[in-house]
Amino acid sequence: MQVQVDIGFDDLLRIVKTLPKNQLNKFKRALENDEPHIEQITDLASFLLNAPTFSEKQIENISQT
């Protein structure tokens, strides 16, 4: 399940400022670390390499359609 919430910048800033110090430090580290996680890259590569592929006959059928 996924939930999307629209929060204005000022509201977000107020929420962040109320975080306890240890969570605020964790939040700051997360913001500074903008590189994708190695796990995510590996999962994507694994998915793409193991994804089903079309046979020549299926491709020909799609082209004709």
C-alpha positions as a printed Julia matrix, in Angstrom:
65×3 Matrix{Float64}:
  0.0     0.0     0.0
  1.25    3.46   -0.84
  0.06    6.79    0.51
  0.92   10.17   -0.94
  0.66   13.3     1.15
  1.13   16.84   -0.1
  2.93   18.9     2.53
  3.98   22.48    2.02
  7.6    23.46    2.55
  6.88   25.43    5.72
  4.91   22.54    7.22
  7.67   20.09    6.32
 10.29   22.35    7.89
  8.23   22.62   11.09
  7.89   18.83   11.25
 11.61   18.28   10.71
 12.47   20.79   13.41
 10.4    18.83   15.93
 12.37   15.61   15.38
 14.46   14.36   18.31
 18.18   14.99   17.86
 19.09   11.4    16.93
 16.34   11.27   14.26
 17.28   14.71   13.0
 20.9    13.57   12.55
 19.69   10.45   10.74
 17.5    12.64    8.51
 20.46   14.92    7.68
 22.65   11.93    6.78
 19.91   10.58    4.52
 19.65   13.93    2.73
 23.4    14.09    2.19
 23.51   10.54    0.83
 21.79   11.0    -2.54
 23.4     8.01   -4.25
 21.12    5.03   -4.9
 21.67    2.06   -2.65
 23.73   -0.77   -4.1
 20.89   -3.18   -3.23
 18.47   -1.23   -5.4
 20.86   -1.23   -8.36
 21.53   -4.95   -7.92
 17.82   -5.73   -7.66
 17.08   -3.77  -10.83
 19.92   -5.42  -12.74
 18.81   -8.84  -11.55
 15.23   -8.12  -12.56
 16.23   -6.93  -16.03
 18.58   -9.85  -16.62
 16.01  -12.41  -15.5
 12.92  -10.83  -17.05
 11.01  -12.85  -19.63
 11.84  -12.17  -23.26
  9.83  -12.5   -26.46
 10.54  -15.31  -28.88
 11.13  -14.52  -32.54
  7.64  -15.84  -33.33
  6.08  -13.53  -30.71
  7.97  -10.53  -32.09
  6.82  -11.39  -35.61
  3.24  -11.7   -34.37
  3.46   -8.3   -32.63
  4.89   -6.71  -35.78
  2.04   -8.08  -37.87
 -0.52   -6.81  -35.39
